[in-house]
């Protein structure tokens, strides 16, 4: 029987290995990747939970798991992005198992079709090797929905619901609005399970509160609580909708970002109406179609959140095509989607050729000029391609635009706030002591160091930046497109 056949899981493993091979060619280090990884890398290198590359403090589970992963596989672009691919592998297996359990996937052709769509979706090829936290959020959303919609009312399933919800909040909260809407949708369509669903909803709420309190305690422990709260309320996508662009424009852009899912929905509708001759469930169809609208209204919707829309589209497609369309047609679909997916990969490989050449030059320059960097306490960089080669050297790395655009550190800004709003010296001292207990901004505005530039324009931009901030700077070494500036506070 197919239930005892692990062919589908094996194909997922093959795609995972394929991604590991392709990551150096289809992706390059970029700001979100190095920002997400920097804290984990600093814990490994220096034992300190901090980042001079990234000024945001996120829910910490991804960073904890990444520490273990990098400890085993080393600090490289491949290992950081490979972690996301590994979590995607677990997600694909978990989702396949859940769909088999619900009889949505019933044979090997359906399973292969699902796996091909999962790994080779247009935006999934961007999301999986991005180095961000999205695949971990995907995994726990899958587990929460699986636990919530299971008919089993036993104690182990309640624990499963609690643990998966707890881990989701420890990872990220941007999927919470959609998760809540799904729970409401499922609740109103399953009134006969009201008592069981209420029990699970209470379980999810308790787990979420417990996880949030634990995160707060952790950031108090590492003296970064104020930074975390500031990130949570001022940057978090679910509570900070953009006011610069109209709501209608943001909704239109959300659909435009994920046109592959729209095409998949249209194909599903055509299959349902003209091939299967069975009407789509209007409620389900509208729920899936409106997911980008839900996300835009609750905050923002980027290409990296598009899996929230894409995966339900896959499930609808599999349900209406796989269960009712002939194996020959489904095999044709597999061939089409494999062709589209690999075409996308080849396009990305070609688009990053120049970046890979520059990355090799940067790595070679760093390896042949080790003393230059080891003798400098602070090294600044603009191009993210510099990050991993410079990690090999004994210096503190600063991402130019993330940390040094503001002349004042958070500590200095808060000190100015206290001096402006409080006149009593005792109150000032009490408030300052409380602040420094919760937030120890151990980064500072460096008074000297080197700037690693990878083009003539970068060098000019950096020189202008230093002059405007009261520094002197000079070029101390060049090699092809690489310029090294030495800077000093005058």
C-alpha positions, 0 to 999 in steps of 0.5 A: 500500500502507498501508506507504507511507501516512503517515495514522497519523503525520499523525493523531498530529500532529493530536492533538499540536496538539490537546494544545497547544491544550488544555494551558492548559485541561486542566492547571494548574501544579503541584508536580511540573511546576515542580519538574521544570522549575526547574533547567532554567529556572535554567540558562537564567536564571542559568547555575547548575544548582540549584533552590530550588523542588525539593529532589530531584536526578534523572537529568539528561537530561530537564532538558538537553533541556528547556533547549534546548526552553525556549530556543527556545519560552520559559518558560511553562506551555504550553512546559514541558507542550508538551515532554511532548506533543512527546515523546509524539508521538515515542513514538506514532510510534515505537510505531506503527512497531514494531507495524507492523513486527511485523504487529500493525497492518496497516491504517489502521483498526487504526492509527487505533484505536491512535492514538486509544487512545494519546492519549485514554486516561483516564490518558494525558490526565493524563500527557502534559501533566503537565510530568513526565519520564514521556513521555521515560521512555516513549519510551526504554522503547519503544526498548529493548524494540523493540531487544531484541525485533528479530530483526536481529543486526547491529551497528547494532541492537546499537548501537541497543540500547546507545544506547536503554538508555543514554538510558533510564538518563540519564532515569529508572530507575523503569521498570527493574523492569518492563523486567527482568521483561519481558526475563526473560519474553521470554527464557524464551519465546524459547529459540531466540534465547538467544545473541542475547538474552544479547548484548543483555542484556549490552549493556543492562547495560553501557549502564546502568552507563556511564550511571549513572557518567556521571550521578555524574560530572556531579553531582560536577562541579556539586557536588550528588553527595550530593543525587543519591545521597540522592534515588536511594536515599531517594526513588526509587520503585523502591527505596523501597517505602512501609511505611505501607500494607500490600502488598495495599492498595497493589496494590488502589490500583494497579488502582483508579488505572487502571481504564480499562486493566482495562476495556480488558482485559475488553473484549479478553477478551470479544472473544477468547472470544465474537467471535473465538472464540480463546483469549488467550495465557495467558502474555501476558495474565497478564504484562500483568495483573500489571504493577501488582503487579510495580511495587508490589512493586518500589517504588510505582505512581502514576497517572503510571506507569500507562502501563507498564500501559496501553500493553501493554493497548492492544497486546493489544486491537489484536492481538485486535480489530484483526486479527480483528474487522470494520472496522465494529466497529473504527470503532465502537470508535474513536467510543466511545474518542474520545467517552470521551477528549473527555469527560475533556478537557471535565471537566478544562476545567471543573474548572480554571475557577477556577484559570485565573481566579486565574492571570490575577489573579496575572499581572496583579498581578505585571505592575502591581507590577513594582518590588515584586518586582524590589526583593526578592531572595527571593520565596516562594510556596505556590500553584504558579500564582505560579511562571511570572508571578514568573519574569518578575521579577528575584528568587529564587523559593522554593517554601515547602513544599519548601525552608523546612519544614526549618530546617537546610540539608543542609550544616548537617545534615551539619555537625551529623552530623560534630560529633556523631560525630567528635571529632578536628579533622583528621578533621572537616576532611577529611570536611567538605572531601570533602563540600563538594567533592561537595555545595555546597548553594548554597541558604540559609535566606533572612533577608528577602524577600516571601511571595506569598499567594493567599488569606486562609488562605495569609496566616495560614498563612505568618504562623504559619510565620514566627513559629514560625521567628523571623521578623517579618512584615507585610502590605505590599499586598493586591489581591482574593485576593492578599496580599504579606507582607514578612518579616525574621529578627529 
